[in-house]
Structures are given as C-alpha cells and as structure tokens.
Amino acid sequence: MVEKRPAKSTARAAPTDGELDATAPLPFVVWACRFTAYFLALGGIMLLTYAYYGFDTDPQSFPPGFRLNPPQALVNFVWGLVGTLIGFFRPRYSTVFMLAFAAFYTLVASLGTFAGSVLGMELGTPAKVFFWVVVAASWVVGIRGLLQRRRARAAADGIGY
C-alpha cells in the first residue's frame, strides 16, 4: 500500500531579513533604464491619441508636454519599450542601452535645436530644454555605469584602481 504524503511545495519561501540585507542594491543605471517607461507611456498615449483624432492633427493643439508629432511619438514609444524591457528583464544591458539612448537623443536634441524643422522636428523652447536635460542625464548615468563596471572587473581581477 502506498503511503500518502503531503506534496512538497515548489514555491520558494519568502526571503528572510538577513537575505534581503545581504542582497546588493540595483545599480543606478538600471533604475535610469527603468525610467524610460516615461517615454513608453508618453509615446503610447500620443500614438493612441493620433489613432483616435487622425495622424494629420496639429501637435500644437495638444497640451504642453504632449506636443509630439507621430514620428516623434513612435520613436519615444520604441525607445521607452526597449528601455523598460531591458531595465526590468535584462538589467545587465542597462549600461549599453543608456549609452545608445544618450547618443541617439543627443542627435535628436542637436537636430531639433540647430537644424530647425528638419525631419519634421519642430521643437519649441521647453522641448529643447527637456531634450538637453535628458541628454545630459543619460550621458552621466551611462558613463557612471561604464566606470562602475570597469571598477568591478578590475576588483574581480585583483587590479587596484
């Protein structure tokens, strides 16, 4: 006769306070990468708005902060989607993503500031300031993440900085 035993739970018990204290915090670059969810939300809202009102709607008819034309909204949506996925599911690629993000938005801010309405980018003064702040912050975060990664590799190899 087979003896019935309670089934073992495959679920892991909640971590103890000691385990949580021993866990290293996430690097700042991962949190910055997760912050690109803002671009995902903004681009998604604007694409849905254009789908409802029509893609020929004047961007200036929207409130400040939402005055993106459809290509800009699509670009924000794609960068936000990729950044959010990397930040939450593949954080080891956060540094590379932030450096690519910084390089791309440097190009966008430069074209929007110095080239006028080239490529349909008609950036007002608040948008220009916003993009340059995003560019500066993303370069700082990306370079900081790169330097931290180098220090971690050097420490693992026994090389002192």
C-alpha positions as CSV (number, residue, x, y, z in Angstrom):
1,M,0.0,0.0,0.0
2,V,1.3,3.5,-1.0
3,E,1.6,6.0,1.8
4,K,0.2,9.4,1.1
5,R,2.5,12.3,2.0
6,P,1.8,15.9,1.7
7,A,3.1,17.3,-1.5
8,K,6.2,19.4,-1.2
9,S,5.7,23.0,-2.2
10,T,7.8,24.1,-5.2
11,A,7.3,27.7,-4.2
12,R,10.2,29.3,-2.5
13,A,9.6,30.7,0.9
14,A,9.8,34.5,1.3
15,P,13.4,35.7,1.9
16,T,14.4,36.5,5.4
17,D,15.5,39.9,6.6
18,G,19.1,38.7,6.6
19,E,18.9,37.6,3.0
20,L,17.4,40.9,2.0
21,D,20.0,42.8,3.8
22,A,22.8,40.8,2.0
23,T,21.3,41.5,-1.4
24,A,23.2,44.2,-3.3
25,P,21.1,47.1,-4.4
26,L,20.5,47.6,-8.1
27,P,22.9,50.0,-9.8
28,F,21.7,53.5,-10.6
29,V,22.0,52.8,-14.4
30,V,19.3,50.1,-14.0
31,W,16.9,52.5,-12.4
32,A,17.6,55.1,-15.0
33,C,16.9,52.4,-17.7
34,R,13.6,51.6,-16.0
35,F,12.8,55.3,-16.0
36,T,12.4,55.1,-19.8
37,A,8.9,53.8,-19.0
38,Y,8.1,57.5,-19.1
39,F,8.9,57.6,-22.8
40,L,6.9,54.4,-23.3
41,A,3.9,55.9,-21.7
42,L,4.2,59.3,-23.5
43,G,4.7,57.7,-26.9
44,G,1.9,55.2,-26.4
45,I,-0.5,57.9,-25.2
46,M,0.3,60.1,-28.2
47,L,0.1,57.3,-30.7
48,L,-3.3,56.3,-29.3
49,T,-4.4,60.0,-29.5
50,Y,-3.3,60.3,-33.1
51,A,-5.1,57.0,-33.9
52,Y,-8.3,58.5,-32.5
53,Y,-8.1,62.0,-33.8
54,G,-6.2,61.3,-37.0
55,F,-2.5,61.4,-37.9
56,D,-2.9,64.8,-39.5
57,T,-3.8,66.5,-36.2
58,D,-1.7,69.6,-35.4
59,P,0.6,68.7,-32.5
60,Q,0.2,72.3,-31.2
61,S,-3.4,71.5,-30.3
62,F,-2.3,69.2,-27.5
63,P,-1.3,70.4,-24.0
64,P,2.4,71.2,-23.2
65,G,4.4,68.1,-22.8
66,F,2.3,66.2,-25.3
67,R,3.2,68.2,-28.4
68,L,4.9,65.4,-30.3
69,N,4.2,64.6,-33.9
70,P,3.6,61.0,-34.9
71,P,7.2,60.1,-35.8
72,Q,8.5,61.5,-32.5
73,A,5.8,59.7,-30.6
74,L,6.8,56.4,-32.3
75,V,10.5,57.0,-31.6
76,N,9.7,57.7,-27.9
77,F,7.5,54.6,-27.7
78,V,10.1,52.3,-29.2
79,W,13.0,53.6,-27.0
80,G,10.7,53.5,-24.0
81,L,9.7,49.9,-24.7
82,V,13.2,48.7,-25.3
83,G,14.5,50.6,-22.2
84,T,11.7,49.3,-20.0
85,L,12.2,45.7,-21.1
86,I,16.0,45.9,-20.6
87,G,15.6,47.7,-17.2
88,F,13.2,45.1,-15.8
89,F,14.2,41.9,-17.6
90,R,17.8,42.2,-18.8
91,P,19.5,44.7,-16.4
92,R,23.0,43.6,-17.5
93,Y,22.5,45.5,-20.7
94,S,21.4,48.7,-19.0
95,T,24.8,50.5,-19.4
96,V,24.9,49.8,-23.1
97,F,21.3,50.9,-23.6
98,M,21.9,54.1,-21.7
99,L,24.9,55.0,-23.8
100,A,23.0,54.3,-27.0
101,F,20.0,56.2,-25.7
102,A,22.3,59.2,-24.9
103,A,23.9,59.1,-28.3
104,F,20.5,58.9,-30.1
105,Y,18.9,61.7,-28.1
106,T,22.0,63.9,-28.5
107,L,21.4,63.6,-32.2
108,V,17.7,64.4,-31.7
109,A,18.4,67.4,-29.5
110,S,21.1,68.7,-31.8
111,L,18.8,68.4,-34.9
112,G,15.9,69.9,-33.1
113,T,18.0,72.8,-31.8
114,F,20.3,73.6,-34.6
115,A,18.6,72.4,-37.7
116,G,15.2,73.9,-37.1
117,S,12.3,71.9,-38.7
118,V,14.5,69.3,-40.4
119,L,12.9,65.8,-40.3
120,G,9.6,67.3,-39.1
121,M,11.0,68.0,-35.7
122,E,9.7,71.4,-34.7
123,L,10.9,71.7,-31.1
124,G,9.7,74.6,-29.0
125,T,12.0,76.0,-26.3
126,P,10.5,73.9,-23.5
127,A,11.0,70.7,-25.6
128,K,14.6,71.7,-26.4
129,V,15.4,72.2,-22.7
130,F,13.7,68.9,-21.9
131,F,15.8,67.0,-24.5
132,W,19.0,68.6,-23.5
133,V,18.4,67.7,-19.8
134,V,17.6,64.2,-20.9
135,V,20.8,64.1,-22.9
136,A,23.0,65.3,-20.1
137,A,21.4,63.0,-17.5
138,S,21.6,59.9,-19.8
139,W,25.3,60.6,-20.6
140,V,26.1,61.0,-16.9
141,V,24.2,57.8,-16.0
142,G,25.7,55.8,-18.9
143,I,29.3,56.9,-18.2
144,R,28.9,56.3,-14.5
145,G,27.6,52.8,-15.2
146,L,30.5,52.1,-17.5
147,L,33.0,53.3,-14.9
148,Q,31.4,51.2,-12.2
149,R,31.5,48.1,-14.5
150,R,35.2,48.7,-15.1
151,R,35.9,49.1,-11.4
152,A,34.0,45.9,-10.7
153,R,36.0,44.0,-13.3
154,A,39.3,45.4,-12.0
155,A,38.4,44.4,-8.5
156,A,37.5,40.9,-9.6
157,D,40.8,40.6,-11.4
158,G,42.7,41.9,-8.4
159,I,43.8,45.1,-10.0
160,G,43.6,48.1,-7.8
161,Y,42.3,51.5,-9.1
